Each structure stands twice: as structure tokens, then as C-alpha cells.
Amino acid sequence: MLLEKNYLAVSLIALISLTACQKKQEPTASTPPQNLAAEANKPVSKTRGEAANDVQIAQEKVKVAPNFDNYTTLGLAYSNLRGYQDALTAFQKSVELDPNSPIAHNNVCSSYIGLRDWQKARPECEQALKLNPKLEIAANNLKSIDESIDRIKKDIEEMKKNMSKMKDGALTDANLNVGYNYFQIQDYDNAMKYWNKVSKKDSRYAFALNNMATVNIIRKKFALADKQLQEATKIDPRNTLVLNNIRWLKQEIEAAKKH
């Protein structure tokens, strides 16, 4: 979900960077995510309306016949809309129906790449290649994961070099962005370290609190996440990202109770 606010956007589903600065620095793999079925491995350019129509058609087919091919088609339709979380759900159903399909595992990998969850993407690509060592699209996806992580690490080091010259707002931007980049590669300890450097007197401290709460929700430290979100709400009561995380936290707490 794209939101108008800055820094780390955590909806109920996905993690998205939103600052203009981050958009410019957003890692783009030279080999893009590939999640097409083997018999149709060339992407087709479509308008958003056409892609949305494909989703509706695919949904109807799944209702009538919830089989491997129809879930795969649905996942591809969502992918064309950049709806990676919905695509992931569909592709995971394909894996359930045929766990030995390298295409299914590659498609799950591709969705995780779209969601920038490199940690979960890698084993799916590796499984696809284990099932079919010659599956080029899976090899390309694995390459894109490595390229993206390497690029993020280089960006982090470059930003850290420049931080000694920064003051006030520029330094806050740098701390938030460095933290976000660490977050992308699942280095949560360093992400928290840099978000903690944002001054409580800074107007964007609410974003730092929201980001730290995100990590604590992921780590199932719900009480600490709640405390941070409540503090962020006092600073910025209408912050959409904080409100989204409050809803997400409630969902995670309820899910934990069921287990």
C-alpha cells in the first residue's frame, strides 16, 4: 500500500520505502524478478485496467476449479499489478498443490523479491533450482537477490561515510535511511541502532518510533511495540503509518493468542 507519508511504510501486508530520497536510492536489480510459467516466459505489456481484468477472470477460474494452473494464473495476474502479497498467497497455493514444481517455488521466490523479503526469497529460489538445476528464471532471481543485497550494503556504507558532515535535519534523514536499508536486509539490530539516534526533539521522531515498533512486532515483542506506537501517536495522532501499524499489531496479537 503506497501512503503519502515518509520513511518506512508498514501496512497490514507489505514493507515499502516512500521518501523521495529512498525512491532514488531504491535498489533495482539488473535482473528483474521473473515469475512466469515455463511455457510462457515472456512478459506481456498491459494497461492497469487490462491487468485488473485479468485478476477478475483468474479469480473466477479459481472459484470454479481451484487447481495448480488456475492459482498460478491468478498469481501472475496479481504480479502484473504489482500486488505481490496477493500473488504470494496464490503461488503458495500452487506449491501446496504441487510441492515438486520448480515453477511454483520460483514464483513464490519472485513474490518475496517484490516484497523485498530477501531472506524468504532465497530458499524458494534454491528449492526451485534443486528441483530443476536448469531453470534459468530461478537462477536469474537468485542472482537478483545477491545483487540487490550487495547494492544495499554499498549504499549503507556510502551514506555512513557522509554522516560525519551532516547536522540536524540532514542527519535525521540519514539515520532514518540507513536504518531502513539495514531493515531491508533483515539486519534489525543495526536498523534499530540508527533509528534510536533520531532526536526526540525532532518532528520526525514519530517515524523512528514507528519503524522500531515494526521490528518489535516482527520479533513478537508486542508490549514494547505498543508502547512505541502509543508514544508515536502522541507526537503525530494522524500519522497513517502509525495507525496502520496499530491495526497490524492488534492482528498479530490475536493471531498469537490462537496459537
C-alpha positions as CSV (number, residue, x, y, z in Angstrom):
1,M,0.0,0.0,0.0
2,L,1.5,3.3,-1.0
3,L,1.0,6.0,1.5
4,E,1.7,9.7,1.4
5,K,3.9,9.8,4.5
6,N,7.7,9.3,4.6
7,Y,10.2,6.7,5.5
8,L,9.2,3.1,6.4
9,A,5.6,2.3,5.4
10,V,4.3,-0.8,7.1
11,S,0.7,-1.6,6.0
12,L,-1.0,-4.8,7.1
13,I,0.7,-6.5,4.3
14,A,3.9,-5.1,2.9
15,L,7.0,-3.0,3.7
16,I,7.6,-0.1,1.3
17,S,10.0,2.8,1.3
18,L,8.5,6.1,0.5
19,T,10.8,9.1,0.8
20,A,11.9,10.8,-2.4
21,C,15.5,10.1,-1.3
22,Q,14.8,6.4,-0.8
23,K,13.0,6.2,-4.1
24,K,16.1,7.4,-5.8
25,Q,18.3,5.0,-3.8
26,E,15.9,2.1,-4.1
27,P,17.9,-0.9,-5.3
28,T,16.9,-2.2,-8.7
29,A,18.3,-5.5,-9.7
30,S,19.8,-5.7,-13.1
31,T,18.0,-8.9,-13.4
32,P,14.3,-8.2,-12.5
33,P,12.1,-10.8,-10.7
34,Q,10.9,-13.5,-13.0
35,N,7.8,-15.4,-12.1
36,L,6.4,-16.5,-15.4
37,A,5.4,-20.1,-16.1
38,A,7.9,-22.1,-18.1
39,E,5.6,-22.3,-21.2
40,A,5.1,-18.5,-21.2
41,N,8.2,-16.9,-20.0
42,K,8.0,-13.6,-21.8
43,P,6.2,-10.7,-20.0
44,V,3.3,-9.1,-21.8
45,S,2.9,-5.3,-21.6
46,K,-0.7,-4.5,-20.4
47,T,-2.5,-1.5,-19.1
48,R,-3.5,-1.4,-15.5
49,G,-7.1,-1.9,-16.5
50,E,-6.3,-4.9,-18.6
51,A,-4.3,-6.4,-15.7
52,A,-7.1,-5.8,-13.2
53,N,-9.5,-7.5,-15.6
54,D,-7.1,-10.5,-15.8
55,V,-7.2,-10.7,-12.0
56,Q,-11.0,-10.9,-12.0
57,I,-11.1,-13.5,-14.7
58,A,-8.4,-15.6,-12.8
59,Q,-10.4,-15.3,-9.6
60,E,-13.5,-16.7,-11.2
61,K,-11.5,-19.6,-12.7
62,V,-10.1,-20.4,-9.2
63,K,-13.6,-20.4,-7.8
64,V,-14.7,-22.9,-10.4
65,A,-11.6,-25.0,-10.4
66,P,-9.0,-24.4,-7.6
67,N,-6.2,-26.2,-9.3
68,F,-2.5,-25.6,-9.9
69,D,-2.7,-23.9,-13.2
70,N,-5.5,-21.5,-12.1
71,Y,-3.7,-20.5,-8.9
72,T,-0.6,-19.9,-11.0
73,T,-2.5,-17.8,-13.5
74,L,-4.0,-15.8,-10.6
75,G,-0.6,-15.2,-9.1
76,L,0.8,-13.9,-12.4
77,A,-2.2,-11.6,-12.8
78,Y,-1.6,-10.1,-9.4
79,S,2.1,-9.8,-10.2
80,N,1.3,-7.7,-13.3
81,L,-0.5,-5.3,-10.9
82,R,2.5,-5.4,-8.5
83,G,0.2,-6.9,-6.0
84,Y,3.0,-9.1,-4.6
85,Q,1.3,-10.1,-1.4
86,D,-1.8,-11.4,-3.2
87,A,0.4,-13.0,-5.8
88,L,2.4,-14.7,-3.0
89,T,-0.8,-16.2,-1.5
90,A,-1.8,-17.6,-4.9
91,F,1.6,-19.0,-5.6
92,Q,1.8,-20.6,-2.2
93,K,-1.5,-22.4,-3.0
94,S,0.3,-23.7,-6.2
95,V,3.1,-25.0,-4.0
96,E,0.6,-26.8,-1.8
97,L,-1.0,-28.4,-4.8
98,D,2.4,-29.4,-6.4
99,P,5.3,-29.1,-3.9
100,N,7.6,-30.6,-6.5
101,S,7.0,-27.9,-9.1
102,P,10.1,-25.8,-9.6
103,I,8.0,-23.1,-11.3
104,A,5.8,-22.8,-8.2
105,H,8.7,-22.3,-5.9
106,N,10.3,-19.8,-8.3
107,N,7.0,-17.9,-8.4
108,V,6.9,-17.7,-4.6
109,C,10.5,-16.5,-4.7
110,S,9.6,-13.8,-7.2
111,S,6.8,-12.5,-4.9
112,Y,9.1,-12.3,-2.0
113,I,11.5,-10.3,-4.1
114,G,8.7,-8.0,-5.0
115,L,8.1,-7.6,-1.3
116,R,11.8,-7.1,-0.7
117,D,11.9,-10.0,1.7
118,W,15.3,-11.4,0.5
119,Q,15.5,-13.8,3.5
120,K,12.4,-15.7,2.5
121,A,13.0,-15.4,-1.3
122,R,16.4,-17.2,-1.3
123,P,15.3,-20.6,-0.1
124,E,12.4,-20.7,-2.5
125,C,14.8,-20.0,-5.5
126,E,17.2,-22.6,-4.2
127,Q,14.4,-25.1,-3.9
128,A,13.4,-24.4,-7.5
129,L,16.9,-24.9,-8.7
130,K,17.2,-28.1,-6.6
131,L,14.1,-29.4,-8.4
132,N,15.4,-28.2,-11.8
133,P,19.0,-27.0,-12.0
134,K,18.5,-25.7,-15.5
135,L,15.6,-23.4,-14.6
136,E,17.1,-20.1,-15.8
137,I,14.4,-17.8,-14.4
138,A,15.1,-19.2,-10.9
139,A,18.9,-18.7,-11.4
140,N,18.2,-15.1,-12.5
141,N,16.1,-14.5,-9.5
142,L,18.8,-15.8,-7.2
143,K,21.2,-13.5,-8.9
144,S,18.9,-10.5,-8.4
145,I,18.7,-11.3,-4.7
146,D,22.5,-11.2,-4.4
147,E,22.8,-8.1,-6.5
148,S,20.2,-6.2,-4.5
149,I,21.7,-7.1,-1.1
150,D,25.1,-6.1,-2.3
151,R,23.8,-2.8,-3.6
152,I,22.0,-2.1,-0.4
153,K,25.2,-2.8,1.6
154,K,27.2,-0.4,-0.6
155,D,24.5,2.3,-0.2
156,I,24.7,1.9,3.6
157,E,28.5,2.3,3.6
158,E,28.3,5.3,1.3
159,M,25.6,7.0,3.5
160,K,27.6,6.3,6.7
161,K,30.7,7.9,5.2
162,N,28.8,11.2,4.6
163,M,27.1,11.3,8.0
164,S,30.0,12.9,9.8
165,K,29.4,16.1,7.8
166,M,25.7,16.2,8.5
167,K,23.7,18.1,11.0
168,D,20.1,18.5,12.2
169,G,17.5,17.5,9.5
170,A,20.1,16.0,7.1
171,L,21.4,13.8,9.9
172,T,17.9,12.7,10.8
173,D,17.2,11.8,7.2
174,A,20.5,9.8,7.1
175,N,19.7,7.9,10.3
176,L,16.2,7.0,9.1
177,N,17.5,6.0,5.6
178,V,20.5,4.0,6.9
179,G,18.1,2.2,9.4
180,Y,15.7,1.5,6.5
181,N,18.4,0.0,4.4
182,Y,19.6,-2.2,7.2
183,F,15.9,-3.2,7.7
184,Q,15.7,-4.3,4.0
185,I,18.5,-6.9,4.5
186,Q,16.9,-8.0,7.8
187,D,19.8,-6.6,9.9
188,Y,17.3,-5.4,12.6
189,D,19.8,-4.7,15.3
190,N,21.6,-2.1,13.2
191,A,18.3,-0.7,11.9
192,M,17.2,-0.1,15.5
193,K,20.6,1.4,16.3
194,Y,20.2,4.1,13.7
195,W,16.6,4.8,14.3
196,N,17.4,5.2,18.0
197,K,19.8,8.1,17.0
198,V,16.9,10.3,15.9
199,S,16.4,13.0,18.4
200,K,13.2,13.0,20.5
201,K,13.0,16.7,19.7
202,D,12.9,16.1,16.0
203,S,9.4,16.3,14.4
204,R,10.1,13.0,12.6
205,Y,10.8,11.1,15.8
206,A,7.3,9.6,15.3
207,F,8.6,7.9,12.2
208,A,11.6,6.4,14.1
209,L,9.3,5.1,16.8
210,N,7.0,3.6,14.2
211,N,9.9,1.9,12.5
212,M,11.2,0.5,15.8
213,A,7.8,-0.8,16.6
214,T,7.7,-2.6,13.2
215,V,10.8,-4.5,14.2
216,N,9.4,-5.3,17.6
217,I,6.1,-6.6,16.0
218,I,8.2,-8.9,13.8
219,R,10.1,-10.1,16.8
220,K,6.8,-10.6,18.7
221,K,7.8,-8.1,21.3
222,F,4.2,-6.8,21.3
223,A,4.3,-4.8,24.6
224,L,7.3,-2.8,23.5
225,A,5.8,-2.2,20.1
226,D,2.6,-1.0,21.7
227,K,4.5,1.4,23.9
228,Q,6.4,2.9,20.9
229,L,3.3,3.2,18.8
230,Q,1.4,5.0,21.6
231,E,4.3,7.4,22.0
232,A,4.3,8.0,18.3
233,T,0.6,8.7,18.3
234,K,1.0,11.4,21.0
235,I,3.5,13.1,18.7
236,D,1.5,12.7,15.5
237,P,-2.1,11.5,16.1
238,R,-2.9,11.3,12.3
239,N,0.2,9.5,11.1
240,T,-1.2,7.0,8.7
241,L,1.8,4.7,9.1
242,V,1.5,4.5,12.8
243,L,-2.3,3.9,12.6
244,N,-1.6,1.1,10.1
245,N,0.9,-0.5,12.5
246,I,-1.5,-0.3,15.4
247,R,-4.0,-2.3,13.4
248,W,-1.3,-4.7,12.3
249,L,-0.2,-5.1,16.0
250,K,-3.7,-6.0,17.0
251,Q,-3.9,-8.6,14.3
252,E,-0.6,-10.1,15.3
253,I,-1.6,-10.3,19.0
254,E,-4.9,-12.0,18.1
255,A,-3.0,-14.5,15.8
256,A,-0.6,-15.2,18.7
257,K,-3.5,-16.0,21.0
258,K,-4.8,-18.6,18.7
259,H,-1.6,-20.4,18.8
